[in-house]
């Protein structure tokens, strides 16, 4: 039986995780891999650019609205380049636990034997990173995703979220084989962005696995409900995402991260060139 790669992508809300994940999924599929992307956010919008912006019920929506037995076809959508897409969904704002959708989705995927039936090579979990409750840690806590990548920019709050998520990875890594594979920098042209993000990676004992430059072609394609890989396949950005996919598939540098405490983090942000790597 072939080994399936399960990858969790974490990062601050609004940092570009879903854009990164959907372009990564599209690139991996074009490289010949069978890919399943699972959106683990109550907004249920992780995969919309893979499926042309079509409206598809999330797992929780389907369970709430369906009076018949849940089926694979009911929760699964086929997207660009034969990618497979599932949205976990969540409760209405202010009601219930947002992480519950992730738990339910993973239980349903297992019950329907989706990984095996579709012969999936790579699973991408797109997970909200502002909230570090147990629900959002499910892909790690339940032993599904062994490889984690953090999406950040050089902005303080995105960096803080990445360092904070690393604390959870460290905790799970000490009692399981969950590991950090690297940092993906979704560049915002922030002050000394490359130096600070490189410093973050080094302080986490990790690496920057990919640099994604700021380019309006991303937004132009998203307005057409498409990934860059589909909407502008000959562009430089499509090549950037393809290289990121190759880097992730060939990566062998996985670590238990060494997150900074608040004082170390504050020093890194304010004096990036003077930050001493411990």
C-alpha positions in Angstrom: 0.0 0.0 0.0 1.4 3.4 -1.0 2.2 6.0 1.6 -0.2 9.0 1.6 1.2 12.4 2.5 -1.1 14.4 4.9 -0.1 18.1 5.2 -1.6 20.7 7.5 -1.2 24.4 6.4 -1.6 26.8 9.3 -1.4 30.6 9.6 -3.2 33.7 10.7 -6.6 34.4 9.2 -6.3 36.5 6.0 -2.7 35.7 5.5 -3.4 33.8 2.3 -3.6 30.2 3.4 -6.5 29.3 1.2 -5.0 30.9 -1.8 -1.7 29.1 -1.1 -3.4 25.8 -0.5 -5.6 25.9 -3.6 -2.7 26.8 -5.9 -0.6 24.2 -4.1 -3.3 21.5 -4.7 -3.6 22.5 -8.4 0.2 22.4 -8.8 0.5 19.0 -7.2 -2.3 17.6 -9.4 -0.6 18.9 -12.5 2.6 17.1 -11.3 0.6 13.9 -11.4 -0.5 13.5 -7.7 -4.1 12.7 -6.6 -4.9 15.5 -4.3 -7.7 16.1 -1.7 -8.0 19.5 -0.1 -10.0 19.8 3.1 -11.0 23.3 4.2 -11.0 23.4 8.0 -12.6 26.8 8.5 -16.2 27.7 9.3 -16.3 30.1 6.3 -16.1 27.0 4.0 -14.3 29.0 1.3 -11.0 27.2 1.1 -11.6 25.3 -2.1 -13.8 27.8 -4.0 -11.1 28.7 -6.6 -10.6 25.0 -7.4 -14.3 24.5 -8.1 -15.0 27.7 -10.1 -16.7 29.5 -7.2 -19.6 27.0 -7.2 -21.7 26.8 -4.0 -21.3 23.4 -2.3 -22.6 22.4 1.1 -20.0 21.8 3.8 -20.0 18.5 5.7 -21.9 20.1 8.6 -24.4 21.7 6.3 -24.9 18.4 4.5 -25.5 16.6 7.7 -27.9 19.2 9.0 -29.9 19.4 5.8 -29.8 15.8 4.6 -32.6 13.4 5.7 -30.8 10.5 4.0 -27.6 8.7 4.8 -24.5 10.8 4.1 -22.7 9.7 0.9 -19.3 10.4 -0.6 -20.9 12.3 -3.4 -22.7 14.5 -1.0 -19.6 16.0 0.6 -17.0 15.7 -2.2 -16.5 18.0 -5.1 -14.2 17.5 -8.1 -12.2 20.6 -9.0 -9.6 21.8 -11.4 -7.2 19.2 -12.8 -9.1 16.4 -11.0 -8.4 17.7 -7.5 -10.9 16.6 -4.8 -12.4 19.2 -2.4 -14.2 18.9 0.9 -15.3 21.8 3.2 -15.7 21.0 6.9 -17.8 24.0 7.7 -18.9 25.1 11.2 -21.7 26.7 13.3 -23.2 30.1 12.9 -21.0 32.9 14.5 -21.4 32.9 18.3 -22.9 29.4 18.4 -21.1 26.2 19.3 -17.5 25.2 18.7 -15.9 26.1 15.4 -13.6 23.1 15.6 -16.5 20.7 15.6 -16.7 20.9 11.8 -13.2 19.6 11.5 -13.9 16.7 13.9 -17.1 15.7 12.1 -15.5 16.0 8.6 -12.6 13.8 9.5 -14.9 11.2 11.1 -17.1 11.2 8.0 -14.1 10.9 5.7 -12.9 7.8 7.6 -16.4 6.3 7.7 -16.8 6.7 4.0 -13.3 5.3 3.4 -12.6 8.3 1.0 -8.8 8.3 1.2 -8.5 4.6 0.1 -11.4 4.7 -2.4 -10.0 7.7 -4.3 -6.4 6.4 -4.0 -5.3 9.8 -2.7 -1.6 10.7 -2.8 -1.6 14.0 -0.9 -4.1 15.5 1.6 -4.0 19.2 2.2 -5.7 20.5 5.4 -6.3 24.3 5.3 -6.6 25.3 8.9 -7.4 28.6 10.6 -4.5 29.7 12.8 -5.7 32.6 14.9 -7.5 30.2 17.3 -5.5 27.5 18.9 -8.3 25.6 20.6 -8.4 21.8 20.5 -10.8 21.6 17.6 -8.4 23.3 15.2 -5.6 21.1 16.3 -7.6 18.0 15.3 -5.5 17.2 12.2 -2.5 17.1 14.5 -4.0 15.7 17.7 -5.7 12.8 16.0 -2.5 11.9 14.1 -3.7 12.6 10.6 -1.4 15.4 9.4 2.2 14.6 10.2 3.7 17.4 8.2 2.9 21.1 9.1 3.8 24.2 7.1 3.2 27.8 8.4 2.1 30.6 6.1 3.2 34.0 7.3 4.4 37.4 6.0 6.7 39.9 7.6 3.9 41.6 9.5 3.9 41.3 13.3 0.5 39.6 13.8 1.2 37.0 11.1 4.6 36.2 12.6 3.1 36.1 16.1 0.5 33.5 14.9 3.2 31.4 13.3 5.3 31.4 16.5 2.2 30.6 18.6 1.1 27.7 16.4 4.7 26.4 16.7 4.0 26.0 20.4 1.2 23.6 19.6 3.3 21.7 17.1 6.1 21.4 19.7 3.6 20.0 22.2 2.3 17.4 19.8 5.7 16.6 18.4 7.0 15.6 21.8 4.5 12.8 22.0 4.0 11.9 18.3 5.6 12.2 14.9 4.0 15.6 14.0 6.8 17.8 12.6 7.2 21.3 11.2 8.3 21.2 7.5 9.0 24.9 7.1 7.7 28.4 6.6 5.9 29.7 3.5 6.3 33.5 3.2 3.3 35.1 1.5 5.1 38.4 0.9 3.4 41.7 1.7 6.5 43.8 1.1 6.7 44.6 4.8 9.8 46.3 6.3 12.8 43.9 6.3 10.4 41.1 5.5 12.9 38.6 4.2 15.3 39.1 7.1 12.6 38.8 9.7 10.9 35.7 8.2 14.3 34.1 7.8 15.0 34.9 11.4 11.7 33.4 12.5 12.5 30.2 10.6 16.0 29.9 12.1 14.7 30.5 15.6 12.1 27.8 15.1 15.0 25.5 14.0 13.3 25.3 10.6 13.6 26.7 7.1 11.7 28.9 4.6 10.4 26.4 2.1 9.0 29.0 -0.3 8.7 32.7 -1.0 5.5 33.9 -2.7 5.9 37.4 -4.1 3.1 39.9 -4.1 1.5 40.0 -7.5 -1.9 41.3 -8.7 -2.4 38.3 -11.0 -3.4 36.4 -7.9 -6.4 38.7 -7.2 -7.2 38.9 -10.9 -7.6 35.2 -11.1 -9.5 35.0 -7.8 -12.0 37.5 -9.2 -12.6 34.9 -11.9 -12.9 32.2 -9.2 -9.8 30.5 -10.4 -6.3 29.6 -9.1 -3.3 31.3 -10.7 -2.3 27.8 -11.9 -5.6 27.6 -13.9 -6.2 31.2 -14.7 -2.7 32.2 -15.8 -0.7 29.0 -16.2 2.2 30.7 -18.1 2.7 33.4 -15.5 5.7 33.7 -13.2 3.3 33.2 -10.2 2.1 29.8 -11.6 5.8 28.8 -11.7 6.3 30.0 -8.1 3.4 27.7 -6.9 4.7 24.8 -9.0 8.2 25.2 -7.4 6.6 25.4 -3.9 4.8 22.1 -4.7 8.1 20.5 -5.8 9.9 21.8 -2.7 7.3 20.4 -0.3 7.2 17.0 -2.0 11.0 16.7 -1.9 11.4 18.1 1.6 13.1 15.9 4.2 13.9 18.6 6.8 11.2 18.1 9.5 11.7 19.3 13.0 10.1 19.7 16.4 10.1 23.5 16.4 11.7 25.7 19.1 9.2 28.6 19.5 10.3 31.9 21.1 8.9 33.3 24.3 7.3 36.7 24.2 10.4 38.6 25.0 12.5 36.8 22.3 9.7 37.3 19.8 9.4 41.1 20.6 13.2 41.5 20.2 13.1 39.7 16.8 10.4 42.0 15.5 12.1 45.2 16.7 15.7 44.4 16.0 15.8 41.7 13.4 19.5 42.2 12.4 20.6 41.9 16.1 18.6 38.8 16.9 20.8 36.1 18.3 19.9 32.6 17.3 19.8 30.4 20.3 
